[in-house]
Amino acid sequence: MKKFEILGNADTRSGFGEGLLEAGKLNDKIVALCADLTGSLKMDAFQKQFPSRFFQAGIAEANMMGMAAGLASAGKIPFTGTFANFSTGRVYDQIRQSIAYSGKNVKICASHAGLTLGEDGATHQILEDLGMMRMLPHMTVINPCDYNQTKAATMAIANYEGPVYLRFGRPKMPIFTPENQVFEIGKALILNEGTDVTIFCTGHLVWKSIEAGYILSERGISVEIINIHTIKPLDAEAVLNSVKKTRCVVTAEEHQINGGLGDSICQLLANNFPLPVEMVAVNDSFGESGTPDELMAKYHIDTPDVVLAVEKVLKRKG
């Protein structure tokens, strides 16, 4: 198992903030809109440097999406920012009708996603957002894994024509991807090559899968770990190439077991190459208040759960 150098610890929302600032320096068509959470979304640096290109929408998320659609129609590249719960569930109608339907060039940037939002509790811990957004025609869905990849993804979507949902989080996590990486939308990344099982992972569960890989390697299990940072469009070629070698799969995500990465992988495999799959995800449940570590352990989306899923799927593989 390949060893990954930890370059530091940082939250992915800070990667978004830095990426937005850098993208804004390169393209004066980029504008930013925020729903009264500028500091939480780390959009304050952009606001300070480009005050005429920053719009504070207040606690009016639906209105913010309408504003973004209008700015896109006028040739701007709007980045909206609020918590993932408010970026999707609260404004789904506006996104569907005003952005996705007409393919508006709006970047919907969503922080504090999943259980790792922590103490704010179930009402804010949206676990359905990837599924909601990947079901929308024309929508690209991206869920990067660490600070560096989130920064790179933010800069990449600025140059992509069409609506994008970019998901990131609140807790500090290890930084293990390259600092000046080139982010390719729709291109999966093979982090470790293996022959016994493939782990397809996304977001915060990428690092948890790497930790699981270390444990499994000590047990003599050869694990292929693939970072699916783009949920839609899914890199079908990379998925199928890997599973034809390993012939069994674990998916790992900070999302409901329904509708997210696991469902996307299973749909592809059912149509092309059926084989055993185990899914590490929240099992049809709301969250609760707690620390990120406590919640990931309780809701079975932690390192030991990835290890257990691999052991289960290997038994099914036979």
Secondary structure, 3 states (H helix, E strand, C coil): CCCCCCCEEEEHHHHHHHHHHHHHHHCCCEEEEECCCCCCCCCHHHHHHCHHHEEECCCCHHHHHHHHHHHHHCCCEEEEEEEHHHHHHHHHHHHHHHHHCCCCCCEEEEECCCHHHCCCCCCCCCCCHHHHHHCCCCCEEECCCCHHHHHHHHHHHHCCCCCEEEECCCCEEEECCCCCCCCCCCCCEEEECCCCEEEEECCCHHHHHHHHHHHHHHCCCCEEEEECCEEECCCHHHHHHHHHHHCCEEEEEEEECCCCHHHHHHHHHHHHCCCCEEEEEECCCCCCCCCHHHHHHHCCCCHHHHHHHHHHHHHHHC
